[in-house]
Amino acid sequence: MTRPAASIKPPGRLVLYARLVRLDKPVGTFLLLWPALWALFLASGGRPDSTILAVFVAGVVLMRAAGCAINDFADRDIDPHVARTRDRPLASGALAPHEALLVACVLAGVAFALAVLLLNSLTLQFALAAAVLAASYPFMKRLHALPQVHLGVAFAWSVPMAYTATTGNSPPPVAWLLFACSVLWTVAYDTMYAMADREDDRKLGVKSTALLLGTADRLAVGLMQGLVLAGLAATGWLAGLGWPYHAALGAGAGLFCYQQVLIRNREAPRCLRAFLNNQYFGLVIFVGILASYLVRAA
């Protein structure tokens, strides 16, 4: 029997904070984590330092959570008008704007403290740039038509950081190649995400690559996916990875084809499914990297 609405207690503060930082939706964390793990294992020859690995995993979780909080603060006047986001804690009024800012500052502060205490000075400089990228991204959709590119740089910035943390030196060319692949991958999947919000964004005056590209959106996503696969193949060749990695690239190509099928008619639910499917692409590439080093060591 359904309980009367009046008897249902509102969620507690901790639950609201958890929803604010999307602890109930970890896909974004995985999408941010995979490029960092790719880079850490490539930079270390398959044997990342356990402390560095732990710092990066914790940093990804903390910075993604902080980014969600600052994103909701930036979109506090937009989210109430979008069906998919109107129930978020800030949009619904369950949390105040200053609470979102406080949560973002605390989480980012903890992440930065880990970098200060446990990583080298060069990586710390990259971490400062990462913080600026993460904090500024939510406001880009009001300024220009390529906010997905800004997000791509922010998400991929962990790649050069992983190399500096591992080697103590400036990132080598292969790191920047992997960085470019990660940027393109992020722009591709976030364009799919924007395709699902296209009509709401148009009404609200929010800019995105989906609006910019119009009917060329699917072609542009496909071209970016092709460049990602080509760039990752070159990365694997430069790193001397073996057949498991190339098999993983084949599986990744299959996932990209499946995503193209999903976005074929630009239906919002299927575009969101295509976006979410990218977590498996990141996993497949990581498994290929790891398996290559395991086969080499056997």
N, C-alpha and C positions, 0 to 999 in steps of 0.2 A: 504493500500500500504506500502511495506517495505521501511524504510528509508535507504538511502545509508550509508554504514559502516562509511564513513568519517565524517558523520554528527552526529554520536552517541557519546555523551560525555563519557569519562571514569568515573568510579565511584569516588566520593569524598573520602577524607582521612578517614572520620568517617565511611563511608560504608565499606571501606577496613579493618579498624580496627575491625568493627563488624563481618565481615566475618572471619578475623583472629582468633577471639575468639569464633567462631561458634554460635553467637547469632541467626543465621538463622537455627541452628540445635540443638534444646534444649534437644534431647534425652539423650545425655551424662550427662547433668545437672540432669535430673531426675534419671538416674542410680546411680549417686553419692548421690543424695538427699535421696532416699528411705531408705537405711540403717541408715542414721542419724536420720530420723524421726522415724523409728522403735525403735531405741535405746532411743531417747528422751521420747517417750511415755511410753515405758516399764520402764525406770529408774524412771519416775515420777508417775507411777501408773495411767497414762492416763491424767495427768494434768501438762504438762510442763510449766515452767515459761516463760512468754511471751517474756521477754528480751532475755533469753537464746535461745528460739526458733527462734527469729528474727536474732540473731547473727549467728546461725548455718545455717539458710537458706541463709543469705547474704554471709556467708563464703563459702558455697558450690558453689554458683553462681560465686563468685570472683575467687576461687581457680580452678574451672573447666576452667574458661576463661583463667586464667594465665597458666594453664597446656597446653591448646591448643596452646597458643603462644610459649611456650618453646618447645613443641613438633614439631611445624613447623620449629623452629630454628634448632633443632637437625636433622630434616629430610630435610633440605633445599637442599641437594644434591641428595636425593632419590625421593622426591615427583614429580619433573619434569618428571620422567621416568615412573610414574604410572598414567594410564588414569583417575582414580577416584580422584587423588589429584593434577594433574598438573595445574589446574586452581586456586588453592589456592593463596592468595595474595603474599605470600613469594615465592612459587614455580614459579609463573608466572613473578616475578620481579616487581610486582606493589608496593611491600613494600621491604624495605632493612632489612637485618638481625638485625641490631642494633635497628630498630624500634620494632621488635618482642620482643627483650630482654627488651627494655624499657617498653613496655606494660605489659609484664609478671611481671617485678619488681614492677611497680606501683600497679597493681591489687593485687599481693601477699602482698605488703606493707599495703594496705588498710585492707585486711583480717586480717593480723597480728595485726594491730592497734586496730581493733575491739576486738580481743582476749585479748590484753593487758588491754584495758580500761574496759571491761565488764565481763571477765571470771576470775576464780580463778587461783592461781599460778600453781597448779598441772595440770590443763587443758592447761595452757600456755606451760608447758613442752611438753605435748603431741602435741600441735600445732606446736612446733618447729620441732619435728620428722615428722609431717605430711608434713611440707614444704620441708624437705629434701627428703622424699619419692616422692613427686610430681615433684620436680625439677630433680631428678635422673632417674625417670622411662623412659623418651624418649630415653635415651642412652643405656638402658639395652638390646635392640634387637641386638646390635652389640657385646655384651659381653657374653651372654649365651642364652640357648634355652628356658628359662622360663620367658620371659618378662611379660607374662600374670599373673604370680604369683606375681611379683613385683607390677603390677597394682592393683591386688586384695588386697594386703596389703594396698596400698595407698588409695584405694577407701573405704576400710572397717575401716580405722583408725578413722573415725568419731564415730564409735560405742563406744570404750572405752572413747573417749573424751566426748561423750554425758553423760556417767555415771559419770565421774569426775566432769563435769560442773554442773550436777544436784545434786549430793550428797556431793561433796567436798572430797570424799574418793577415794581410789584406786578401780578400776573396780572389781566387784564381779565375781565369776565363770560364771554366766549366761551371763555377758557381753562378756566374752571371747568365750563362745559358739556361741553367735550371731555374733561375729567378725569372727569366723571360717566359719560360714555359709555364711557370706557376701563375704569372700575371695573366697570360692569355687564357689559361684554364679558368681562372676566377672570373674574368670578363665574360667568358662563354657561359658558364653556369649562372652567373648573376643576371645575365641578359635573359635567360630562360625564366628566372624568378621575376624579372621586370615585365616579361611578356604576360605573366599572370595578373599583374597589377596595372596593365596598360591603360585601361579605361578609367580607373580611379585616379591614376597619376595625371592623365590628361585633364580631367575635371578640376583637379586640385592645383594644377600648374606646376607639378613636380616633374623634373627632367630625368630622362633615363636613356640608355642605349636602345632599348626596345622602341621608344617613341622616335628617336633619331633615325633608326634604321628602317622603320616602317615595314613594308612587305619584303624587304631584303634581310629581315632579321634571321630567318632560318639559314639562308645562304651564308651570312656573316658568321653565325655560330658554327656552321659546318667548316668554314675555312679556318676559323680559329682552332677548332678541334684537330683539323689536319695538321696545322702548324705545331700544336702541342705534341702530337704523336711523332712528328719529324724531329722536333727539338729534343724530345725525350730519347729517341733512338740515337741521336748524335751524342747526347749526354752519356748514355750507356756505352757507346763506342769509346768515347774519351776516357771513361772510368774503367774500361776493360771488363765490363759485365758480360756474363755468359748467357747460354740459351734460356735459363729460367726467366731472365729479365725480358728477353725478346718474346717469349711465350706470353708473359704478362702484358706486354704492349699489344699483342694480338687480342687478348681478352679485353683490354681497355678499348681497343678499336671497336670491338663488338658492343661494348656498353655505349659508346658514342653513337653507333648506328641505332641502337634501341632508343636512345634519347631523341634522335632525329625523328623516329617514328612517333614518339609521344607528342612532340611539338608540331607535328605535321599540320594539324588543323587549328593550332593556336588556342586550344581550349584551356582555360585557366587551371582546372584541376590536373590536367595532364602535363601542363608546363611545370607545375609545382612538383609533380612526380619525377619529371626529367631532372629538375634541379636537385631533388633529394637523392637521385640515383648516383650523383657524382661522388658521394661518400664512398661508394664501392669502387669507383675508378681509382680514387686515391689509395684505397686499401690494396687493390690489385697491383698497382705499381710498387707499393712498399713491399708486398710479398715477393715480387719479382726481384727487387734489389736484395732483400734478405736471403732469398733462396740462392741467388747467384754467389753470394759470399759463402754460404754454407757448402755449396757444391765445390767451390774452389778450395775450401779448407778440408774437404773430405779426402 
